[in-house]
């Protein structure tokens, strides 16, 4: 640095000396004689001009001195700060600024999320307040007597708090032939991608009064009322969050009408079909038969009828009839134009595009198509070949209802799968081809009802409500 400074001073002095040298002029005067003129500039003035600014030479000198001062100041500042100190400081400040901006963005996002949560909580509190006011102002109606069940339906399937997991494992029973493979029930090892679908659609419904009318306890009739849910068992693993359970209303050998079957439908490859001798063994968690289905099950739309399990094959519109006696596929057929794997599910999701059910008139399929634009289509099927015998298109969208079932050729839909007090909100009669709105109270006791089916032999609705296997007594009016 000092070498550079010295070089600048030397150049400046050299320029000054060049300006102070004497000047010799030679020329002829007016008389023609040779005349020599010797001129030495004064230190204070370079010409006889009356100006005192110093002329262009002095201005240039001042400019060079100013440049020299700036250069010395810069060099001195760099010497004091050390090599690279300025750039390092600037880089540190830039990094700190970037980090502060990132933290500000994160805090802003967290603030917005908390504000949304607060708004959602306020909305729910307001809904609960309004619902409480409505319930307080609504008169109480007497509950109808429940029809005594034809098989024992004790509420012994609930696990006591802190109790042992008696439902977790399959217990071998003497003298019984078991299938090979893993027979853990119901907590079979669950892992990997679940491969199931859940939609978030909560609908708050106002319970309607129970209608009064004549009851038909023997034949068909229009649905009058639904009793309180009766719990039979609770699953103890994520595999049993939702599923399907069944009894064959027209059972044939080798299994009787008391045999109970269930499928846990949470999983990527659902194939296990558990069988229980009766409702008591179901509540205790002791299956007498475990079958491995040859093709995986899609969702909770399966049903039992005349010794066969009817279900939808995973990721397809193919319907399968699995014969329980021979333990093999007896028939298969595509349901024409039916949506599948999340195209037209119920409002809770679960890939419930095709829902099979049985009533006094036979086998039914509830689904939708692109042609129907999401409206529910109900078709009566041939139970042997699975061919469609006749179809009806309704006026209610499938994704707007939580579940559906068929009683005496009439389709009924459930409004909400989460609201504890919801309604049966729509009925479609295949005999007349007409639909209408109804308001029959229906209770989701555990607030996540993923399956509702009718059993005409028991005259009950079977349901799967948030890990719980439940049933409802129903009352039908006279024809």
C-alpha positions, 0 to 999 in steps of 0.5 A: 500500500505504501509503495502505491502511495509513493508512486502517486506522490512521485507522479504528482511532483513530476507534473509540478516540476514540469510546469515550473520550468523556464521557457525560451522564445526566439523571434524577430521584433518590429525592426527585423532584429532577432530577439530572445525572450526568457520567461520564468512562471511565478510561484503564485501566478502563471500569467498576467491575467487578473484572475486568481483561480490558478488556470487549468493547470491548477484545477488539474492539480486540485483534481489529482489531489482530491483523487489522491485523498480518496485513494489514501482514505480507501487504502487506510480503511481497508488496512484497518478493517483487514483483508475481506472484512467488508465483504464478509460482514456484508455476507453475514448481514445478508444471511441474517436477513434471509433467515429472518425473512424465512422465519417471518414467513413461517410465523405468518403461516402459523398465524393464519393456520391458528386463525382458521382453527379458531374460526372453525372452533367458533363455527362448531360451537355456534352449531352446537349451541343452536342444536342444543336450543333446538333439542331443548325446544323440541318435545319428547316423543315416546320410543316404540317397543323394540321387537325381541330379537330372534337370536341373542344380541347382548351388548357384550362386544364392547371392550372394558376400559383397561381390560385385556384384549380378548378380541385380539387373537383367534383362540383354537377350539378343540375338535374343529378343523381350521384353515391354514395361515394366520388366524389372528382376529381381528388385529391381523397385522396391518402395515404399508399403504392402507389403500383406503379412501375417506372423505370429510363431509359432515351434515347436521340433521334435525331428528324428526318425530317418530310417525305413528301408524299400523305395523306389519310384523309379518310381510312387506311394508313401508319403513315406519321407524328405526330403533336404537342401535345395539352394540355387539362387538368393538374391533381393537385395531385400525383394520376394523375402523370400518367393515361389513358384517352379515347373516344369510337371510336364506341360508343353505348347507353347510352353514345355518342361519345363525352363522355370522360373517364379517370382513375388516375392509381397511387394508390394501389387500382385503381377503379375510372372511371371518365366520362365527357360529352365532352372535354370542361367539361374535361378541366374544371374538371366537371365529369358527371359520376363516376363509381367504378369498381368491380375489380382494374385496373393494369396500363395505358393499358385500352381502350374503344370500343363499349360501354365497358371498356377493362382493365387488372386486378391488379396483374394478366394476366386476361383481363376484359370487363366492360359493361358501360351500365349495370356497370358490368363485361361482360367477363373475360379471361386470356391472354395466357402466358402474363407477368404481374406486372413488368415482361415485362413493357415498359421502364418507368415501371408502371407495363405496361406489357399488353397494350390494344388498338383499331384501324380500325381493332378492339381490340389489346393487346401488351405484351410479354411472356417468350417464346418470351424472352421479345420481343413484342407480338401483338395479335388481340382479340375478343371484345366480348369474349376476346379470342385471334384470332391471334398473331405475335411476333416482333423483338423489346424488350418491355422493350426497348421502352417507349410506343406502339400503333396500327394504321390500323393493324400496331404496332408503338413504341415510343423510349423514354418517357422523351426525349422532342424530341424523335421518333417513332422508329419501325413499325410492319405490321401485314398484312405482318408479317414484321417489320422495323425501322422508324424515325418519330418525336414525342414530349414529351412536359412534359417529362414523357409520360406514355400512348399513344393510337390511336383513329381512330374516332378522328384520334388522339393519346391520351397521358398522359404526366406527369400530363397532358392530351394531344392529337396529330393529325396524318397524314396517307399515302395513302394505 
